[in-house]
Amino acid sequence: MGDLLAELLAQNDKPVSYADRLERARDMMRTRRRRQVFQLLGREISIWESDVGEETDLAIGKRLWPGGVAFAEFLESENFNMSFEDKKVIELGAGTGLVGIALSFLGADVTLTDLPDIISYTEENVLLNTVDNDTPLCKYTPQVRPLTWGRDLAAYPRNDPRYDYVIGMECVYIEPVFDDLIATIKHLSTENTVILIGYHVRIKKREEKFRKLFFENFDVLGEFAVKGPAFTVLMAKILPGENIS
Ligand SMILES: C[S@@+](CC[C@H](N)C(=O)[O-])C[C@H]1O[C@@H](n2cnc3c(N)ncnc32)[C@H](O)[C@@H]1O
């Protein structure tokens, strides 16, 4: 971060005040963008990240996270045998959209969701990759919608649609919203929904707390390590008798 600031300051040779140059350098860092290209599922998926170098809560959603990348890559591995063709999928905390885009190329009907301030960044990547001059490139063109966990549930009526999958990668990192995240997963699931929640162990105590909550609230069918033991994907269904309408 310090090196970047020095580099940006050095690029400014106009006779402006130090404070102005500093502010301009910070502005440039705030909007700093980076493109990453993935060869996945026989095609190129291009993802723009924004606010690279920022450490704010919102910048988190504008960046690619290793678990999302690992899961997207895992989707095409021989060891992964779930079918997404014609399945209704809702993704929580979709961020830059890589996972939802990959699932769309597998033939799923995907709704990518994130915080209201993030979804325009998600949508940019979704449109860039899944539509070519108004021509849809996937069987179902993915939708992008706001969904703040525990808050916007009225906009997502229970069991309508009946999602086949509820997916969230790298969404387990804010302890105060664990209950909201769990309530949201329950709200969106029916007895047939497969829930896939992937998390990295970064702060052991925190992730263990989530894990305990998750095991108390769902019927955990299994778990698998994607790219080493630190990134775990929990596979679950809601408990019998929950969410009947
Ligand atoms: C670490 S990022 C992971 C992004 C993406 N899934 C990936 O793997 O690259 C976590 C995502 O959760 C979103 N998020 C955080 N708190 C949220 C909340 N309360 N409601 C909805 N989304 C939230 C963030 O905006 C961010 O996009």
The ligand as a MOL file (V3000), in Angstrom:
LIG
                    3D

  0  0  0     0  0            999 V3000
M  V30 BEGIN CTAB
M  V30 COUNTS 27 29 0 0 0
M  V30 BEGIN ATOM
M  V30 1 C -15.3980 -12.0830 1.0050 0
M  V30 2 S -16.6010 -11.5440 -0.1510 0 CHG=1
M  V30 3 C -16.8200 -12.9590 -1.1740 0
M  V30 4 C -17.3090 -12.5930 -2.5500 0
M  V30 5 C -17.4790 -13.7790 -3.5050 0
M  V30 6 N -18.4570 -14.7200 -3.0070 0
M  V30 7 C -16.1540 -14.4600 -3.7500 0
M  V30 8 O -15.9590 -15.5860 -3.2700 0
M  V30 9 O -15.2950 -13.8570 -4.4330 0 CHG=-1
M  V30 10 C -18.1070 -11.5420 0.8180 0
M  V30 11 C -19.3200 -10.9930 0.0980 0
M  V30 12 O -20.4230 -10.9440 0.9970 0
M  V30 13 C -21.0760 -9.6880 0.8600 0
M  V30 14 N -21.7320 -9.3390 2.1320 0
M  V30 15 C -21.1530 -8.9970 3.3040 0
M  V30 16 N -22.0720 -8.7470 4.2410 0
M  V30 17 C -23.2710 -8.9160 3.6580 0
M  V30 18 C -24.6200 -8.8030 4.1270 0
M  V30 19 N -24.8860 -8.4430 5.3780 0
M  V30 20 N -25.6140 -9.0680 3.2430 0
M  V30 21 C -25.3400 -9.4350 1.9730 0
M  V30 22 N -24.0870 -9.5660 1.4720 0
M  V30 23 C -23.0670 -9.3090 2.3070 0
M  V30 24 C -19.9480 -8.7300 0.5220 0
M  V30 25 O -20.4220 -7.5460 -0.0980 0
M  V30 26 C -19.0960 -9.5860 -0.3810 0
M  V30 27 O -19.4650 -9.5050 -1.7310 0
M  V30 END ATOM
M  V30 BEGIN BOND
M  V30 1 1 1 2
M  V30 2 1 2 3
M  V30 3 1 2 10
M  V30 4 1 3 4
M  V30 5 1 4 5
M  V30 6 1 5 6
M  V30 7 1 5 7
M  V30 8 2 7 8
M  V30 9 1 7 9
M  V30 10 1 10 11
M  V30 11 1 11 12
M  V30 12 1 11 26
M  V30 13 1 12 13
M  V30 14 1 13 14
M  V30 15 1 13 24
M  V30 16 1 14 15
M  V30 17 1 14 23
M  V30 18 2 15 16
M  V30 19 1 16 17
M  V30 20 1 17 18
M  V30 21 2 17 23
M  V30 22 1 18 19
M  V30 23 2 18 20
M  V30 24 1 20 21
M  V30 25 2 21 22
M  V30 26 1 22 23
M  V30 27 1 24 25
M  V30 28 1 24 26
M  V30 29 1 26 27
M  V30 END BOND
M  V30 END CTAB
M  END
